[in-house]
Amino acid sequence: MMSVVVVLITSRGGFSQTAGKGDLEIKKEQLVKEIDEIQHELDKTKKSKKVNLNQLAALRKQISTREKLIGNYNSQIREIDNAITSKVRVVRSLDRELDTLRKNYANMIYYAYKHRSAYDKLLFLFSAKDFNDAFRRLKYIKRYNAYRRMQAALIGDTQSDLKKQMETLKSQRKNKKQVLSEQEEQRKKLATEKVNKDKMAKTLSKQEKQLKASIDKKKKEQEKLKKQIADLIKKEIEAAKKKSGASSGIASTASGSLGMTPEAAALSASFASNQGKLPWPVSKGELTGTFGEHEHPVLENVKTKNNGIDIKTAAGAEVRTVFKGKVVSIISNPGYHKAVLIKHGEFFTVYSHLAVVKVKANQEVDTKQIIGSAFTDETGETSVHLEIWKGTSLLNPQNWIIEK
């Protein structure tokens, strides 16, 4: 009786990898672009022989971004290592499967060789007990021949799949080598940048007298702006209180804040509900100064304070409102140039370091309405300063604008 060799056919599903750009690659491109933009800014400042704090801040930002890029390469390498490990398992599995298929196919060929004559097949058919048995044996021979052809095709497919997997594995190893090379290049650049940063900080530390004078000047300008804003807000509060004494329908508020009409209260509530969702005051910018007290980047035991946030932007960039409201006043300040104070119920926003102002006091403004353009200083840096107040209390604008 002719016998059939049973072959285990394993599934190769999931061996292929989805092509496409991954999250790490996209993030890497973003970081490289950011580093290039910072380098462009640093190259522009190199024309000036005088080292300044803006250059040091830019270099520190570049170092921080490059460290993130190196971390991204580490993640890519781990991802590639995992893919290589997985692919090696697939290749080994396919190799074992191919070996099994070849052995079984060899047994089938050997059996077929031994029973290759037409006489053997006829003998197998004519030895049947009856016609039905002979018919079953004929179908068996046909199925056996079809099975042999299927096994031959399966061996071919497995060989082809194994070849593809080996090529992918080779490509992954080549990719890892390239990523390692790129990472090493970034490490060298990082080391150079750190040396340059230390040199720059050392140069600036020799200018301690000038730096302290600059800090004192900035502090006085800051206090003046704060007083200007606080005085204007107090006037608004007093005016609202007088109005509340003369008319009804004024919403009660906490001490030190505005007595508000229902309309103003609704606007205030709407502003508050948009915490973390407010647009940036410029369409494109980078946060360069954060709210609160900070250690001076060069001088030891010296702290600086920021009542808002500073956003670096393009020269001539338009400055826009973060929320609808009413212009309270246009302010002039030596250190902050022109500033616009806008009321949003019991909240106020201040946009300073403006070169040009395009609104007037008592003017109603909408969200994202252009109110002026950013000022460019003597170092060539263009920035806008944003503050947010609730009554006479300062708030951190970073908690209010959309996170980038």
PETATA-V407699 format. One record per residue. N is the residue number from 1. PHI is phi in radians with two decimals (* if undefined). D_LAST is the distance of its C-alpha to the last C-alpha in whole Angstrom. Layout:
# PETATA-V407699
n = (N & N)
phi = (PHI & PHI)
d_last = (D_LAST & D_LAST)
This chain:
# PETATA-V407699
n = (1 & 2 & 3 & 4 & 5 & 6 & 7 & 8 & 9 & 10 & 11 & 12 & 13 & 14 & 15 & 16 & 17 & 18 & 19 & 20 & 21 & 22 & 23 & 24 & 25 & 26 & 27 & 28 & 29 & 30 & 31 & 32 & 33 & 34 & 35 & 36 & 37 & 38 & 39 & 40 & 41 & 42 & 43 & 44 & 45 & 46 & 47 & 48 & 49 & 50 & 51 & 52 & 53 & 54 & 55 & 56 & 57 & 58 & 59 & 60 & 61 & 62 & 63 & 64 & 65 & 66 & 67 & 68 & 69 & 70 & 71 & 72 & 73 & 74 & 75 & 76 & 77 & 78 & 79 & 80 & 81 & 82 & 83 & 84 & 85 & 86 & 87 & 88 & 89 & 90 & 91 & 92 & 93 & 94 & 95 & 96 & 97 & 98 & 99 & 100 & 101 & 102 & 103 & 104 & 105 & 106 & 107 & 108 & 109 & 110 & 111 & 112 & 113 & 114 & 115 & 116 & 117 & 118 & 119 & 120 & 121 & 122 & 123 & 124 & 125 & 126 & 127 & 128 & 129 & 130 & 131 & 132 & 133 & 134 & 135 & 136 & 137 & 138 & 139 & 140 & 141 & 142 & 143 & 144 & 145 & 146 & 147 & 148 & 149 & 150 & 151 & 152 & 153 & 154 & 155 & 156 & 157 & 158 & 159 & 160 & 161 & 162 & 163 & 164 & 165 & 166 & 167 & 168 & 169 & 170 & 171 & 172 & 173 & 174 & 175 & 176 & 177 & 178 & 179 & 180 & 181 & 182 & 183 & 184 & 185 & 186 & 187 & 188 & 189 & 190 & 191 & 192 & 193 & 194 & 195 & 196 & 197 & 198 & 199 & 200 & 201 & 202 & 203 & 204 & 205 & 206 & 207 & 208 & 209 & 210 & 211 & 212 & 213 & 214 & 215 & 216 & 217 & 218 & 219 & 220 & 221 & 222 & 223 & 224 & 225 & 226 & 227 & 228 & 229 & 230 & 231 & 232 & 233 & 234 & 235 & 236 & 237 & 238 & 239 & 240 & 241 & 242 & 243 & 244 & 245 & 246 & 247 & 248 & 249 & 250 & 251 & 252 & 253 & 254 & 255 & 256 & 257 & 258 & 259 & 260 & 261 & 262 & 263 & 264 & 265 & 266 & 267 & 268 & 269 & 270 & 271 & 272 & 273 & 274 & 275 & 276 & 277 & 278 & 279 & 280 & 281 & 282 & 283 & 284 & 285 & 286 & 287 & 288 & 289 & 290 & 291 & 292 & 293 & 294 & 295 & 296 & 297 & 298 & 299 & 300 & 301 & 302 & 303 & 304 & 305 & 306 & 307 & 308 & 309 & 310 & 311 & 312 & 313 & 314 & 315 & 316 & 317 & 318 & 319 & 320 & 321 & 322 & 323 & 324 & 325 & 326 & 327 & 328 & 329 & 330 & 331 & 332 & 333 & 334 & 335 & 336 & 337 & 338 & 339 & 340 & 341 & 342 & 343 & 344 & 345 & 346 & 347 & 348 & 349 & 350 & 351 & 352 & 353 & 354 & 355 & 356 & 357 & 358 & 359 & 360 & 361 & 362 & 363 & 364 & 365 & 366 & 367 & 368 & 369 & 370 & 371 & 372 & 373 & 374 & 375 & 376 & 377 & 378 & 379 & 380 & 381 & 382 & 383 & 384 & 385 & 386 & 387 & 388 & 389 & 390 & 391 & 392 & 393 & 394 & 395 & 396 & 397 & 398 & 399 & 400 & 401 & 402 & 403 & 404)
phi = (* & -1.27 & -1.96 & -1.97 & -1.47 & -1.51 & -2.04 & -1.40 & -1.80 & -1.55 & -1.39 & -1.93 & -1.10 & 1.54 & -1.36 & -1.41 & -1.91 & -1.31 & -1.37 & 2.43 & -1.49 & -1.47 & -1.05 & -1.13 & -1.18 & -1.12 & -1.10 & -1.05 & -1.08 & -1.12 & -1.15 & -1.09 & -1.09 & -1.10 & -1.09 & -1.09 & -1.15 & -1.14 & -1.08 & -1.07 & -1.15 & -1.13 & -1.10 & -1.16 & -1.33 & -1.14 & -1.11 & -1.59 & -1.26 & -1.42 & -1.38 & -2.33 & -1.13 & -1.10 & -1.11 & -1.11 & -1.11 & -1.13 & -1.16 & -1.13 & -1.12 & -1.12 & -1.09 & -1.07 & -1.18 & -1.17 & -1.11 & -1.13 & -1.11 & -1.11 & -1.09 & -1.10 & -1.09 & -1.03 & -1.13 & -1.08 & -1.11 & -1.08 & -1.12 & -1.15 & -1.03 & -1.10 & -1.15 & -1.13 & -1.03 & -1.12 & -1.18 & -1.07 & -1.09 & -1.11 & -1.08 & -1.11 & -1.12 & -1.12 & -1.10 & -1.14 & -1.10 & -1.12 & -1.10 & -1.12 & -1.07 & -1.13 & -1.10 & -1.14 & -1.17 & -1.08 & -1.10 & -1.14 & -1.11 & -1.10 & -1.12 & -1.12 & -1.13 & -1.16 & -2.05 & -1.45 & -1.32 & -1.13 & -1.07 & -1.07 & -1.18 & -1.15 & -1.06 & -1.11 & -1.31 & -1.30 & -1.48 & -1.18 & -1.24 & -2.66 & -1.10 & -1.09 & -1.14 & -1.12 & -1.12 & -1.09 & -1.17 & -1.12 & -1.10 & -1.09 & -1.08 & -1.13 & -1.12 & -1.12 & -1.13 & -1.14 & -1.14 & -1.09 & -1.12 & -1.13 & -1.12 & -1.11 & -1.15 & -1.13 & -1.09 & -1.08 & -1.11 & -1.14 & -1.07 & -1.13 & -1.12 & -1.07 & -1.09 & -1.10 & -1.13 & -1.15 & -1.15 & -1.11 & -1.06 & -1.09 & -1.13 & -1.13 & -1.17 & -1.16 & -1.10 & -1.08 & -1.06 & -1.17 & -1.09 & -1.08 & -1.15 & -1.13 & -1.10 & -1.09 & -1.09 & -1.19 & -1.10 & -1.13 & -1.13 & -1.09 & -1.06 & -1.12 & -1.11 & -1.17 & -1.12 & -1.11 & -1.11 & -1.09 & -1.11 & -1.13 & -1.10 & -1.14 & -1.10 & -1.19 & -1.11 & -1.28 & -1.75 & -0.93 & -1.07 & -1.15 & -1.12 & -1.13 & -1.12 & -1.16 & -1.13 & -1.08 & -1.10 & -1.08 & -1.10 & -1.12 & -1.14 & -1.15 & -1.13 & -1.13 & -1.10 & -1.07 & -1.17 & -1.03 & -1.18 & -1.05 & -1.10 & -1.15 & -1.16 & -1.06 & -1.09 & -1.13 & -1.14 & -1.09 & -1.11 & -1.18 & -1.16 & -1.10 & -1.17 & -1.20 & -1.33 & -1.71 & -2.47 & -1.68 & 1.38 & -1.70 & -1.25 & -1.36 & -2.35 & -1.21 & -1.05 & 1.49 & -2.23 & -1.27 & -1.42 & -2.08 & -1.24 & -0.97 & -1.14 & -1.16 & -1.12 & -1.15 & -1.13 & -1.10 & -1.13 & -1.14 & -1.08 & -1.09 & -1.23 & -1.72 & -1.04 & 1.47 & -2.10 & -1.20 & -1.23 & -1.28 & -1.30 & -2.32 & -1.22 & -2.49 & -2.94 & -2.31 & -1.23 & -2.06 & -2.42 & -1.83 & -1.23 & 1.74 & -1.53 & -2.48 & -1.19 & -1.16 & -1.14 & -2.15 & -1.38 & -1.39 & 1.02 & -2.13 & -2.02 & -2.08 & -2.20 & -2.19 & -1.45 & -2.66 & -2.29 & -1.99 & -2.12 & -1.38 & -2.52 & -1.37 & -1.02 & 1.33 & -1.06 & -1.35 & -1.82 & -2.26 & -1.31 & -1.63 & -2.84 & -1.20 & 3.09 & -2.28 & -1.21 & -1.48 & -2.87 & -1.83 & -1.95 & -2.00 & -2.58 & -0.93 & -1.48 & -1.96 & 1.04 & -1.65 & -2.40 & -2.13 & -1.84 & -2.12 & -1.75 & -2.30 & 1.25 & -1.54 & -1.73 & -2.36 & -2.10 & -2.15 & -2.07 & -2.16 & 1.18 & -1.75 & -1.52 & -2.35 & -2.01 & -2.03 & -2.25 & -2.20 & -1.02 & 1.27 & -1.43 & -1.37 & -2.24 & -1.74 & -1.07 & 1.19 & -1.29 & -1.22 & -2.01 & 2.93 & -2.29 & -1.27 & -1.59 & -1.88 & -1.48 & -1.18 & -1.50 & 1.61 & -1.61 & -1.87 & -2.64 & -2.27 & -1.90 & -2.07 & -2.21 & -2.23 & -2.09 & -2.10 & 1.09 & -1.76 & -1.87 & -1.37 & -2.08 & -1.46 & -1.03 & -1.08 & -1.38 & -1.95 & -1.49 & -1.09 & -1.34 & -1.83)
d_last = (77 & 74 & 71 & 67 & 64 & 61 & 58 & 55 & 52 & 49 & 45 & 43 & 40 & 37 & 38 & 36 & 32 & 30 & 29 & 25 & 22 & 20 & 17 & 18 & 19 & 16 & 14 & 16 & 16 & 13 & 14 & 17 & 15 & 13 & 16 & 18 & 17 & 17 & 21 & 21 & 20 & 23 & 25 & 25 & 26 & 29 & 31 & 31 & 33 & 32 & 30 & 27 & 24 & 22 & 23 & 23 & 19 & 18 & 21 & 19 & 16 & 17 & 19 & 16 & 15 & 18 & 19 & 16 & 18 & 21 & 20 & 19 & 22 & 24 & 22 & 23 & 27 & 27 & 26 & 29 & 31 & 31 & 31 & 34 & 36 & 36 & 37 & 40 & 41 & 41 & 43 & 46 & 46 & 47 & 49 & 51 & 51 & 52 & 55 & 56 & 56 & 58 & 61 & 61 & 62 & 64 & 66 & 66 & 67 & 70 & 71 & 71 & 73 & 76 & 76 & 76 & 79 & 80 & 83 & 80 & 78 & 82 & 83 & 80 & 80 & 84 & 84 & 82 & 84 & 84 & 82 & 79 & 79 & 79 & 77 & 74 & 75 & 74 & 71 & 70 & 71 & 69 & 66 & 66 & 66 & 63 & 62 & 63 & 61 & 58 & 58 & 58 & 55 & 53 & 54 & 53 & 50 & 49 & 50 & 47 & 45 & 45 & 45 & 42 & 40 & 42 & 40 & 37 & 37 & 38 & 35 & 33 & 35 & 35 & 31 & 31 & 33 & 31 & 27 & 29 & 30 & 27 & 26 & 29 & 28 & 25 & 26 & 29 & 26 & 25 & 28 & 29 & 25 & 26 & 30 & 29 & 26 & 29 & 31 & 29 & 29 & 33 & 33 & 31 & 33 & 36 & 35 & 35 & 37 & 35 & 31 & 33 & 34 & 31 & 29 & 32 & 32 & 28 & 29 & 31 & 29 & 27 & 29 & 31 & 28 & 27 & 31 & 31 & 28 & 30 & 33 & 32 & 30 & 33 & 35 & 33 & 34 & 38 & 38 & 37 & 39 & 42 & 41 & 41 & 44 & 46 & 44 & 43 & 40 & 38 & 36 & 36 & 33 & 33 & 35 & 33 & 31 & 32 & 35 & 33 & 35 & 34 & 32 & 30 & 30 & 28 & 26 & 25 & 24 & 22 & 20 & 20 & 19 & 16 & 14 & 11 & 11 & 12 & 10 & 10 & 13 & 13 & 12 & 11 & 10 & 9 & 9 & 13 & 15 & 14 & 16 & 20 & 22 & 22 & 24 & 25 & 24 & 28 & 30 & 31 & 32 & 30 & 27 & 25 & 23 & 20 & 21 & 17 & 14 & 14 & 12 & 14 & 14 & 17 & 21 & 22 & 18 & 19 & 18 & 17 & 18 & 15 & 18 & 22 & 24 & 27 & 27 & 29 & 30 & 29 & 29 & 30 & 30 & 31 & 28 & 25 & 27 & 27 & 25 & 24 & 25 & 24 & 25 & 24 & 27 & 27 & 23 & 23 & 20 & 21 & 19 & 21 & 22 & 23 & 25 & 27 & 26 & 27 & 28 & 31 & 31 & 32 & 30 & 28 & 25 & 22 & 19 & 17 & 21 & 21 & 23 & 23 & 22 & 20 & 23 & 23 & 25 & 28 & 26 & 24 & 21 & 19 & 17 & 17 & 17 & 16 & 18 & 18 & 22 & 24 & 27 & 28 & 25 & 22 & 19 & 16 & 13 & 10 & 12 & 12 & 9 & 6 & 4 & 0)
